[in-house]
């Protein structure tokens, strides 16, 4: 097929199907996703000082991200339910943003890229939800897979310039 990408979720007739991973061996796998919630300086300062009326924004976003990673297959069609071994959600509160990094680990037959992306996005949405009454202009940007390890396709690391 040359440079044509292979879409594994399509059968030979072009119909969507769940990829069969039955014969694959379980291996250690990790994925890291990142995104940023951009906001007014006053909003970032209120998050940092835990001065948001709805409560501790970072704590709530961390729990929401962990829950999202565990429930990814319930939300993303054709995504395999996986035994999640660990989820870590880290935050950096800047002057006008909150940067989020989600890392998900498993020993399973398929990767956890979707789980890391889902965790990161739900953590960002939780920040938005908890702060929207004060800052409706917030934006969630740059959601991307930054690295993955394990599996047949091998390691991937996103270039900083991407």
DACORJO-V938331 format. One record per backbone hydrogen bond with DSSP energy under -0.5 kcal/mol. CO is the residue of the C=O (numbers start at 1). NH is the residue of the N-H. E is the energy in kcal/mol with one decimal. If there is no record, write none. Layout:
CO NH E
CO NH E
//
This chain:
1 4 -1.4
5 7 -0.6
6 8 -0.9
7 10 -1.4
9 17 -1.9
11 14 -2.3
15 11 -2.8
19 21 -0.8
21 24 -1.3
27 108 -1.9
29 106 -2.3
30 149 -2.5
31 104 -2.4
32 146 -3.3
32 147 -1.5
33 102 -2.8
34 144 -2.0
35 100 -3.0
36 38 -0.7
36 141 -3.2
37 98 -1.9
38 139 -1.8
40 44 -2.0
41 45 -2.5
42 46 -2.0
43 47 -2.3
44 48 -2.6
45 49 -2.1
46 51 -3.2
47 50 -1.3
52 55 -2.2
55 57 -0.9
56 60 -2.2
57 61 -2.7
58 62 -2.5
59 63 -2.1
60 64 -2.5
61 65 -2.4
62 66 -2.2
63 67 -2.6
64 68 -2.4
65 69 -2.2
66 70 -1.8
67 71 -1.1
68 71 -0.6
69 72 -1.0
71 74 -1.4
71 75 -0.7
72 75 -1.6
72 76 -2.4
75 77 -0.6
76 79 -1.8
82 84 -1.1
83 107 -0.6
86 105 -2.6
88 90 -0.5
88 103 -3.0
90 101 -2.4
92 94 -0.7
92 99 -2.8
96 39 -2.6
97 94 -2.8
98 37 -2.7
99 92 -2.2
100 35 -1.8
101 90 -2.9
102 33 -2.5
103 88 -2.8
104 31 -2.0
105 85 -2.7
105 86 -1.6
106 29 -2.9
108 27 -2.7
112 116 -2.2
113 117 -2.5
114 118 -2.8
115 119 -2.4
116 120 -2.3
117 121 -2.4
118 122 -2.4
119 123 -2.2
120 124 -2.1
121 125 -2.5
122 126 -2.1
123 127 -1.9
124 128 -2.3
125 129 -2.8
126 130 -2.5
127 131 -1.3
128 131 -0.6
128 132 -1.5
131 134 -1.4
131 135 -1.6
135 138 -1.2
139 38 -3.1
139 141 -0.6
141 36 -2.6
144 34 -2.2
146 158 -3.0
147 32 -2.7
148 156 -2.5
149 30 -1.6
151 154 -1.1
156 148 -2.1
159 162 -2.1
//
